[in-house]
Amino acid sequence: MNQIDLTRLVIASAVASIAVLISAQSSQSASPERPNVIVIMTDDQGYGEFSCNGNPITETPNIDRLASESVRLTDFHVAPMCTPTRGQLLTGLDAFRNAAINVSSGRTLLKHDLETMANVFQDAGYRTGIFGKWHLGDNYPFRPQDRGFEETLWFPSSHINSVPDFWDNDYFADTYLHNGERKQYRGYCTDVFFKEATQWIDDQDDRPFFTYIALNAAHWPWFVPDKYRGPVREAIEQNPAVVEHLSEQKRSELVSFLAMGASIDDNVGALDASLKQHDLFENTIVVFLTDNGSTMGQDYFNAGMRGKKTQLWEGGHRVPCFIRWPSGLSGQSRDVDELTHVQDLLPTLADLSGVNDVPEKLDGVSLAPVLRGEQESLDDRMLVINYSRMPGFRVQYTNVSPAIPKRNGAAVLWRQWRLLENRRLYDIDQDPHQDHNVAAEHPEVVNRMRSHLQNWWLGVKDDVMTPQRVVIGDDAENPTMLTACEWLDVFVDQQRQIRRGDLKNGTWHLRVAEPGQYRIELRRWPRESGLRLTDKIPETPVTDGTFVAGESLPIAAAKLEIAGKVIDLEPASDQQSFETQVELSAGPIEMRATFLDDVGSEICGAYYVYVRRD
């Protein structure tokens, strides 16, 4: 080969190499970017709380527009209470399989070894952030920062002004937990959570993001900027028949409830505007849903359904779900009438985003082929909705505390059929309000659904009875504040219960991370209140309401039962607490802390216990 031929060969080879490189780069740039994902979940709004679903006295134009641009799941179900719904959303598993089955009473804790939606997206290279309500455990290893979220702005337990929340938070200028530290924020809670989420989104690097905006609104107490009430009042004046049967008190509460919805709608519009401004709108999947049925819908407008939050009727668990992705589901805006469930969202969003590494055994299924229009329907399926009720509930399916999980506390959903409490059958196609029990007319349907329920129960009954344990003494959270929210099967979840001094007591189920000396401090009031054990407090005016007066309790002594030890205690010198030290071994323990009067009689449990490993 002469020099000219050799030169030609080198040039040809170089050109070919460059062509391959250009082709590869072109192919890479032509492939779609992974979408961003935003999940917006509101609290205690039902199917009928939106004007796009026929609400006669409220306008939600921004959510309506989102719905018009989305695939709308019209037969979409959650749990009738918020914690089970949140656990199912984040794990793709039935509540009785993931252990988050109640709003309080020691049964809120999502199994610590389960992967969450945040873990799945984080492992795929996404940045992950939560803004608002978590409600799946306030302590290690159950907090959002323990479960795959890098950015965390949240408040503990079920609502703002719950027992473990910062004392006297009132929705305005509140103190929340930001990346593990308490921090005060200016403004109304809904505005804060959307604003902080939007700023975090705007500050992203080149990686896609998964953002979970979980609101406390429109959960009681119904505090809201007053400017939102006026339009609701005007709408009621123009349509008085909707509320003519309600008392003045109930009408006032409804106005505030719907005003909270108007605030949410404004913030959804602002979020969309920001996505467009930052060129994120087209390639961002937005999911909008609510966490359970309405607390108010049954009183004024329930979209033709029966029931409300906490109930197995359709109005307790069928909610709106809108999924919008302009660049990925373009032209697919429509209603999908398939039977779907909140636990379908994890596999669905992973599938849409090209995230393949998801847990193998899920109760949810990917809806992506239906959303894309690649298939018309899902395989035939039955769904089970079951959850632990608050201990004081009156139910007919058990004679023991309804907080204890029972098979027959369930609704089984199949096609148009609804089997409630394993005894009543409804055909919602013919009877959407569920007025007629047709179990006697369809024994074959009842038997098939009962068989499914029994098989499902056999698969969950052992695990669901095992209490989840908060960990104390781990470097990830030391010290730890324990509250009455985690007393097993005892309901003390609201700061007004602390104020009035509910005479209850309960047991914490804990796990000691490291052996050693532990300082334990028992309190009736939280530290930041500065109150003494026997203090009473007057009614407290807050931004948009009043907190009830706090009663005095005759606390003179205390008794701590922990890991088989019983320790008698006298008040500390400041009269705010009882303090002791105890040597603990690593492993599971139970703890009970009791306040006593001056003759040694039990008054109630210590609502707050602070634990620190030295």
C-alpha angles and dihedrals in degrees: 000000000000126000094262093053091047091051091049090050092051092048092047091049092049092048090050091050092049090048091052091048093048091047092051092047091047091050091049094048091046093055112094119259116246108266124245115239129217122180116192116192122179125199127245096348114130136206093279100049093094129074091227086065094050104270106169101205109034135061123214103174098164095049088044090055091048089052092050090055095046145076100255118212103210098181097045121144139196132170119287090243131049107243096055090049092050093049092049092048093053100041106029087230135116113265092245088056098048096040097231095119109137139042092238139334095102093296101097098087117114110219105269096221096056122103114239131207087259091055091050094052094039091054088051091058099265124138110236132208138171125200120186132353121027104163097172099102135329098212139053127318093019103055120111092251087058092052106057104287115128096185115043129182110163149128125232130255128355106327144353106286093032118143098270094039119105106284114273097358103167106182092269124087089348132174114242136174112265115185091330099317130094113245133172120232130197120234141028117325098244091048091048095052094047093042094050092045091050093049091049090050091049091051094055124129120224093293119100118250138226111207124186113195105186112176131204089210130127090025120115133295087069098217117155140150104280093231089077095058097065098069091047092052090049091051090051091050089055092048106030096157090075092066105022092110093054127095119244089254092052092048091052091051091048091052091054092044093053091043088059087054090052089053090052090050092053090053093049087055092049091050091052091049090053092048090054093045091055095042092247099114100089097050100039122099109216120193120190122190143137127240101234142340121305125284089208108026096091089058098056117357127002103166090252095304133122123231141029142224114330093023133106094222114109092260089061097062114011106096139161120276121183122183118191128180111156098192096038104036097030112164092008098104104134145107119283112199098190119126103260138168140205091251087065091069098076096056091037096053092043090051093048090048096049092246107148103174102087128139111282101225110054131154090213124076131211113263092189097107090054093044090051091047092243092125131020101221147009125250114273109277145174122214129201122210114193134149144161113265125216109274095249096055119119111227136166101215097072140026094211130069109308088220087075108084115250131181095231095055087085143105116214115204122201125159104306093340127103119188109193124197090346092284114064123065125195133185103211093189090064098024110029092169091055097231098141125063105211099178093118092053095051109039093155091057092047092050093050093049092045090052090053091049092050093050090047092050093051088056096052109026098091098047096042091058092058112094117230114234130226111224120232127192098028118135088235090070118013118172102034129198112213120192140190089261087085098051101123112251094348119111116222106137108132130077089225086064088056091047094052092040104239106213098230136122135191149167130263117216106212143169121217109221099195132017116244147082116332126194111214125193123189120204139175091202127033119261096251091059092067089212126145124235095260099036123127122201132205127239108294120220111215133181098285105008147353132279116221122257118270118238125221118242121204095238111171105151142001141216125212119200111190134157092344094313126115116205124186114212140197123205119273118250093263090054090228100105151000115245135193144152125232135181111235133188122218116267142057119334140165124227133193125181119194133189116217134196126231093280094048099258119144116256104173142303126289102264092203127038122177116203126191131177110217 
